[in-house]
Amino acid sequence: MQEIRALGYEVYLAVDEFSWSKRTLARLLRRRIVNMSVADQWDTYVFPNAIPINIAMPEDIARLRSCFPGRSVTLVAGCDVVCGASAYRSLRPGGVQELDHLLIRRGETDETDIRTRLQAHFSLDPDSRLTSIRLINETMKSENKPILITGDFNMEPDSKEFKAMKQTWRLLSDPTLETYPSDHPRLRLDYIFGDLKHEFRIINDQVIDIQSSDHLPIYIDVLF
């Protein structure tokens, strides 16, 4: 939390519902422990119980945004959550993928998984995009498996952030593909990147004409 606050964020902690499979303590007991743990921390709060948020529901993401009018909302999540949670596989507009993210690498990865997948949604602010690139670089620098990063990067190919991204990541998708807005695409904001440690061979690269969001999805077949 201290590292997140040091980046200039105000931190709100959400306590998950009770889960038999995760063998957690009762929710109210965990909430009390969290309250005591952050009692002496500046700019760190427990998110209100009265506002339930399910990140798989676009309506709840909209409710979360409405709690902070005029401010951007960044979700802090483990890489394992982003790679495995069903909420990140949904194509519904307004989903959790449209929030900015800070990613935390935690635990050991499953050796049966031959790759690491990250979905990004960069800020509209150029400096924030550069910060996101630095955080991704720091988080993924010790990863030895092939890495694919996809998403809405909110940057054009001639931007300084795009050039910064290409210094540390291999562009796999065609940067001339226009994806935004989905009903009349004229901007190039969405890409797929791979790491520089591995060789990637692109077999197919295209935009899919499905208006499930304000961006058109891009698709590649890749061998690595």
C-alpha positions in Angstrom: 0.0 0.0 0.0 2.8 2.4 0.8 4.3 1.9 -2.7 0.9 2.6 -4.3 0.4 5.7 -2.2 3.9 6.8 -3.1 2.7 6.9 -6.7 0.2 9.6 -5.7 -2.9 7.4 -5.3 -5.5 7.5 -2.6 -6.1 3.8 -1.6 -9.4 2.1 -1.0 -9.4 -1.5 0.2 -12.2 -3.9 -0.8 -12.8 -7.0 1.3 -14.0 -10.0 -0.6 -17.0 -12.0 0.3 -16.5 -15.2 2.2 -15.3 -18.2 0.1 -15.3 -21.8 1.2 -12.9 -22.7 -1.6 -10.4 -20.0 -0.5 -10.8 -21.1 3.2 -10.9 -17.4 4.3 -12.0 -16.1 7.7 -15.5 -14.7 8.0 -15.8 -11.4 6.0 -16.7 -9.1 8.9 -13.7 -10.5 10.9 -11.4 -9.9 7.9 -12.8 -6.4 7.5 -12.1 -5.6 11.2 -8.5 -6.8 10.8 -8.1 -4.6 7.7 -9.5 -1.6 9.6 -7.1 -2.1 12.4 -4.2 -2.6 10.0 -4.7 0.7 8.1 -5.8 2.8 11.1 -2.5 4.7 11.1 -2.1 4.9 7.4 -2.7 8.2 5.6 -4.9 8.3 2.5 -5.9 4.6 3.0 -9.5 3.6 3.6 -11.7 0.5 3.6 -14.3 0.7 0.8 -17.8 1.1 2.2 -19.9 -2.1 2.8 -22.9 -0.2 1.6 -21.6 -0.1 -2.0 -21.2 -3.7 -3.2 -19.0 -3.9 -6.3 -18.7 -7.0 -8.5 -16.0 -6.3 -11.0 -17.6 -8.8 -13.5 -20.7 -6.5 -13.8 -20.3 -3.4 -16.0 -23.1 -1.7 -14.0 -21.0 -2.1 -10.8 -18.0 -0.7 -12.6 -20.1 2.3 -13.5 -21.2 2.6 -9.9 -17.6 2.5 -8.8 -16.6 5.3 -11.2 -19.6 7.4 -9.9 -18.2 7.2 -6.4 -15.2 9.4 -7.6 -16.7 12.0 -9.9 -14.1 14.0 -11.8 -11.4 11.5 -10.9 -9.9 8.5 -12.6 -10.2 5.1 -10.9 -7.3 2.6 -11.0 -7.8 -1.0 -10.0 -4.9 -2.8 -8.2 -4.9 -6.5 -9.0 -2.6 -9.5 -9.0 -1.4 -10.7 -12.4 -3.0 -14.1 -11.6 -6.4 -12.4 -11.2 -6.1 -10.6 -14.5 -5.0 -13.8 -16.3 -7.5 -16.1 -14.7 -10.7 -14.3 -13.6 -13.7 -14.6 -15.9 -14.4 -10.9 -15.5 -11.4 -10.2 -17.8 -12.7 -12.5 -20.5 -16.0 -10.7 -20.9 -16.5 -8.6 -24.0 -19.4 -6.5 -22.5 -18.9 -2.8 -22.9 -18.0 -0.9 -19.7 -16.3 -3.9 -18.2 -13.4 -4.0 -15.8 -11.0 -4.0 -18.7 -11.8 -0.4 -19.3 -10.3 0.6 -15.9 -6.7 1.6 -15.5 -4.7 -1.1 -13.6 -1.7 -1.4 -11.4 -0.6 -5.1 -11.6 1.1 -7.0 -8.7 3.0 -10.2 -9.4 2.4 -12.6 -6.5 2.9 -16.3 -5.8 4.3 -18.8 -8.2 3.0 -19.2 -11.7 1.6 -22.6 -12.8 4.4 -24.3 -14.8 1.8 -25.9 -17.0 0.9 -22.4 -18.3 3.4 -21.8 -21.1 2.7 -18.1 -21.4 1.7 -15.0 -19.4 -1.1 -12.9 -20.7 -1.8 -9.3 -19.7 -4.6 -7.1 -20.7 -3.9 -3.4 -20.6 -6.1 -0.3 -20.6 -3.8 2.8 -20.6 -4.9 6.2 -19.3 -5.8 9.1 -21.6 -2.9 11.1 -19.9 0.5 10.7 -21.7 2.5 10.8 -18.4 0.3 8.1 -16.9 0.8 5.9 -19.9 4.6 6.2 -19.5 4.2 5.3 -15.8 2.1 2.3 -16.8 4.9 1.2 -19.2 7.5 1.4 -16.4 5.3 -0.6 -14.0 4.7 -3.3 -16.6 8.5 -3.5 -17.3 9.2 -3.7 -13.6 6.6 -6.3 -12.9 7.5 -8.6 -15.9 11.3 -8.3 -15.9 11.8 -11.6 -14.1 9.2 -13.5 -16.1 10.9 -16.1 -18.3 7.8 -17.4 -20.2 6.5 -15.8 -23.4 4.5 -12.7 -22.5 1.6 -11.3 -24.5 0.2 -7.8 -23.7 -3.0 -6.8 -25.4 -5.5 -4.0 -25.0 -6.5 -0.4 -25.4 -3.3 1.6 -25.1 -4.8 5.0 -26.0 -1.7 6.0 -27.9 -1.0 6.5 -31.6 2.0 5.0 -33.4 3.7 8.4 -33.6 3.4 9.1 -29.9 6.4 9.1 -27.5 4.7 6.5 -25.3 4.3 4.1 -28.3 8.0 4.5 -29.1 8.8 3.9 -25.4 6.8 0.7 -25.4 8.6 -0.5 -28.5 11.9 -0.1 -26.8 11.1 -2.9 -24.4 8.3 -4.9 -26.1 7.9 -6.4 -29.6 4.9 -5.1 -31.5 3.0 -8.1 -32.9 -0.1 -6.5 -34.4 -0.3 -4.3 -37.4 0.0 -0.7 -36.2 -1.9 0.6 -39.2 -5.1 -1.2 -38.1 -7.7 1.4 -37.1 -10.0 0.3 -34.2 -11.6 3.4 -32.7 -14.5 4.3 -32.7 -16.0 1.0 -33.6 -18.8 2.4 -35.7 -16.4 4.4 -37.9 -12.8 3.5 -37.0 -10.2 6.2 -37.8 -7.7 6.0 -34.8 -5.1 3.3 -34.0 -5.2 2.8 -30.3 -5.2 -1.0 -29.8 -2.2 -3.3 -30.1 -0.7 -6.7 -29.2 2.9 -6.8 -27.9 5.2 -9.6 -27.0 8.4 -9.7 -25.0 11.8 -9.4 -26.5 13.2 -12.6 -25.0 11.2 -14.9 -27.3 10.6 -15.2 -31.1 7.1 -14.7 -32.3 5.8 -15.5 -35.8 2.6 -13.8 -36.9 0.4 -15.9 -39.2 -2.8 -13.9 -39.3 -3.4 -10.3 -38.2 -6.8 -8.5 -38.6 -9.5 -6.3 -37.1 -12.7 -8.1 -36.2 -15.9 -6.2 -37.2 -17.8 -6.8 -34.0 -19.2 -3.8 -32.2 -19.2 -5.2 -28.7 -17.3 -2.1 -27.4 -16.4 1.4 -28.5 -13.2 -0.2 -29.9 -13.0 -3.0 -32.5 -11.1 -6.1 -31.4 -7.9 -7.1 -33.1 -7.0 -10.7 -33.7 -3.7 -12.5 -34.4 -2.5 -16.0 -34.9 1.0 -16.3 -33.5 3.5 -19.1 -33.1 6.2 -18.9 -30.4 
